[in-house]
Structures are given as C-alpha cells and as structure tokens.
Amino acid sequence: MTRPLAIFGGTFDPVHLGHLSVAWEASELLDAEVRLMPASVPPHRPAPIASAAQRVAMLRAALQKQSRLSLDTRELARTGPSYTIDTLLELRAEQGDRPLLLLIGADAFAGLPSWHRWRELFDVAHIGVLSRPGVDAALPEVLEQEAASRRVVDPAMLHALPAGKVIELAVTPLEISATRVRELLAEGRDPRYLLPCGLFDDPAVLAPYRNA
C-alpha cells in the first residue's frame, strides 16, 4: 500500500480559495500527496493574463505554512500546449509503480473525450472526479462505457494499484470565479476573502490584474 500522488492542474490565474479548498479536501479523502500544477499553454482556454513567473509567485505565497499541498512547475518548462498525458507519462517514469491520480472537476471529466489521447490517461493514472454532493453530471456514451468498469468507491483501492480506476470525490464547492476575481482587481477592489491571505502580503503579486 503506497500513498498516492495526485495532480491538480489549472491556469491558477489567479489561484483562489476555491482551488485550494477542493485540493485540500481531496488530499484528506484520498490520503494522498497533492501537487498543484500550473499549465503553460492550456489547450482548452485562453492564455493566462499573468505570466508563468507571476503565477508561480502567487502559488508559492498561497501554499505557505502548510504541508499537505505542494507545487509542481514542470509544465511551465515545456514548450507548446500542456497536454495532460505527457505530464502523467513523465511522472510515471519518475514514480515507478506509485499510484498516480489526476484530479479534475465533474464538468471537465464529462468533456474528457475531447482531450488529447484521452483513453491513454487510464493506463497511466487513476482519475478522481471532484463533484458536488448530490449532483450527477451526464457523461457522453463513449466515456460512460470506458469508465463503467473502472469505478470504485473506496479510496484504499487506489493505494494498491498504480492506475486505471475512477473515483468520485464529493467535495465542498466554493463558488469563486477566477474571472470575477480578475474583474474586482481590475476595478481596484480588494477580494480579501476570495484569495489566500498570502497573496496580499506583497502588492506586486496581484499587480498583473490591477494593471490589466
């Protein structure tokens, strides 16, 4: 039984408490190390406003004074789109047979068939679907067929296998939008209780959005 390594990716433009709360809760539910992994060039959304260095600075500030969540910047060093399968293959080569988990929201999971080489993801990692309690997302038939035999409910099962399972994690959603946070900052307002406290310690950290 090996403690899994879970990856939680995103643009984190900026990182906010909604990101951190679900990553923390998933870490507790799974008894896993969770790494936040900022994307360089996200294939499915516009380029971030903040630079890679600025987003890393925000994440470092947000992750201070705790040991459950950490930062992995490998995708920022890669040129071209940040394809998840490439990242997971790289991690698999590093981690051997250690269980790997990809943490994604229920909406993103429903769109998995549009991802680059999506079927191969199950060969390299488990998938943890972050869902709202009591809310079921409809899946396309091709994904439902792929996931049906892979579903498990006991997180301990993921500790014994390196990859291949799907588990639903009912987490507490915080209705925080990075888009809205950027709007507030651009208006000169102070989204004090939407962002981690560490982001307010250095005024330069949030400067990209105040000057947008």
N, C-alpha and C positions, 0 to 999 in steps of 0.2 A: 504494500500500500504506500503510494508516494503522493505527497502533497502536489496538487496540480498547479500549473502556471496558466493564468487566464490573461487574455489580452483584451483591452477595451480601447478601441480606436475611435478617432474622430478628428475634426479640424481643431476643436477647442479654441474657437475664435470669438470670444474668449472662453476659457474654462469657467464653469459656474457651479453652483451648489447642486444643481440637478445632476450634472455629470458625476460629481464626487459622491453624492448620496447613494446612487444606484451601484456604483463601483464598490463602495464600502459594503453595502448590503449583500451584494453578490459574493464578495470575499468571505463574509461571515457564513452565508448559506452553504458555500462550497468548501469551506476551509481551504482556500486557495490563495496563492500569491497573485495579486492583480497588478498588471502594468498598464498605465495609460500610455497610449502610443499615438502621438500626433501625426497626421497624414501630411505628406509633402504636396502632392498634386492629386486631390481627391477626384476619382473618375466620375462620380455621380453628382457633383455640386460645384458651384463657382469657386474660384480660388479664394483663399482667406484674405482678409484685409490686413491682418498683422503678419509680419514676416515670420519665417521659421524661428529665428533667434528670439523674437519678441514673444512668440507663443511658448517657447521653451522657458523663457524667464517667468512667464505667468504661471506655468505649471510647477516650476520649482518653488515659487512663492506659495502656491496653493497647497503643496504637499508637505510643507514644513511641519515638524512636531508631531508626526505620526509615523508608524512603521508598517501599516497594512498595505498601503498603496505606494507604488513607485513609478518611475518614469523610464520609458524606453524610446530613444530618439532615432532608431535605426532607419525608419522610413524617410526621415528628413535628409539622410545622407545619400539617398538613392535618387537618380535622375529619372524623369518620366513619371507616369501615373503610379500611385501607390496601390498595387494590386495585393489583396489580402493573401492570396495563395502563395505569392513569392515570399511574403513575410513569414508565413507559417512553415513553409519548406525550410527557410533559413533557421528558424527556431528549432524545428525538428532535428536538423543536422547538429545543432548545438546541444540540445537537451536529451538526445537519445530517446529512450522509451518513456520518459517522464510524461504524464498526462498533460496535454495542452487543451485549452478551452478558448474558443472565440466567443466573446460576449457581444451580442447585438440586440437591439430593440425588436419588438414583435413586428413592427411595420417593415423594418429593414429585412427581417427574416422572410417575410412574405414576398419580398422582391428579390430573394436570393437567386432565382434562375436568370436574372439579368447580369449577375456578377461574372467576371472573368474566370473561366474554368471552375465553375461553382461546384460541380459534382466532386472534384478532387479535394475540396475542403474537408469532406467527411473522412478521407483517407489519412489526413494529417492531424485533425483535431476533433474534439467534441465541440458542440455548439450549445451555448447557454442563451436561451431566449428570455430577455428581460421583458416581462409582461406586467400589465396592471391587474391586480386581483379582480377576478370575476369578468374579465374582458377577453374574449376569444377572437383572434384575427383569422379571417378566412385565408386559406392558402391555395395557390394555384395547384391544379391536379398533379402536375409533374413533380412538384415539391412535396405534396402530401404523400405521394407514392414512395418517394425517396426517404422521407422522414418516418413513415409509419412504423417500420420495424426497428427503428433506432431509438425510439422514445424510452426514457427511463424517468422515474420519479425520485429515486434515492440517490442523493449526491455521492454517497460512498461508492457506488458502482463506477463512478468516473475515476476514482483513485486507483482502481485495479486494471484499467485499460488505457492505452495511450491515446486512442482516438475512436471516432465513429458513432458516438451517441449524441442524442439531442435531449436536453433537459429544459423544462420551463421553470423560470425563477420568478415568482411573484414578488416584485419589489415595490416600494412605496414611491410613486412618481411625484416629483416636484415640478409644478407647471411653470418652468422657467425657460424662456426662449433666448438663445444667443442673439437672434435678430433684434429682439426687444431691448436686450442689454446694450447692444451697439447703438440703437436709436437713443436711448437715455443718455449714454455717454456723449454722443454727438450733440445732444441738446444742452450739454453742460450740467446734467443732473448727476446724482450720486446714487447708484443702485447698490446701496450699502448692504442690504440683507439678501441680495441675489448672488453675490460673488463671495469667494473666500476672503476672510479678513486679511490674509497676507498680501492680497493684490492692492490693498490701499496703503501699505507701508511705504511704498516707493511710487511717487506720482508718475514717474517715467514708464512704469509697467503698463498703465492704461492709456498712455499718450496716443497710440495709433488710432484709437476710436474717438478720442476727443478732438483730434485734428482731421477726422475723415470728412 
